[in-house]
């Protein structure tokens, strides 16, 4: 078991988005984990990721589209769907999910909860804001968790020790990044989530501009203009 897998298991156990008012997404399946831990053949270069060709991808089960590098793809495992691909420093896994529809007044409650979390955790919340794209609303939430120290293991999953036989540890800091996309439909809002899985604060610091370019490209992809909720 690689160190990345240990890190992924840690995030799955930690599992609660600090500034979310909703339940956390399900952890990625084994296939998503193995896809991230296998050696990659012909990994795109940083230059290719940053300035190479991008494709417009319609997200399955959602009236949304997103612009991603050619190397990114959709992975489906049972009821779980992931958008994933290489980043300049590592790999990214974004879980795609549809949640229960919300009434317009519930959106105000959600925003009030976010503001309350900002006041209660000013040192951990990086950003929580709302933007409108046409009739859609997108709530983007980013926070950095408190560091957690766990045992360091080798490729076989065995705990590592120093020259004196003392257990080695590694400190992990989770970065929580979620987009809640609200699409008005018949006086309600259909609610969709794009949630990063296994994202560390270190990777966020290095890849944030690249990843922000991707999440900022989310757009409505439907047969008609969404009906504004009243």
C-alpha angles and dihedrals in degrees: 000000000000127000088249090057090050088051091050092050089050092054091047089054094043087048105150121112104222096216100036123110091194134070117279119257120258116269118259117270125249091264091059090049094048091047089059097044099048117096109263121232118215094000110195116254121244089251091054091050094048101040106011126104119300128202132213109238126191108219112236115250092009134092087229138105131198137191113236138161117274090252094061119097146174119256121195125194113175107299093347122093127190136186108208144163147135123299127197091269107021139334133297130218119192118186114216118209142160118222133193116295117259134217118234091252090054089058089059090051090050092051091047089053091052092051090049091053090050090056094046097045107030092151097055104037113086098178141347116172144146127230133178125226105186105304093339124098122210122196111196118194127186127174138162117225127219112272116265123200118218135171116278114235136190127235090282094054094252118141113254125226135195125243090280094052096255116144115256120226137196127210116225126195117191123216113206116205124171137164119203110196116198117198117188115234128164096340091312135085120243105217125215129176134208107190127179114229124204095005116156127204089243093055091044091054092051101037103031096105091049093045093043089056088057099045092043089060094067109128140169114272110183141126091254141013109283115256113249113244115232 
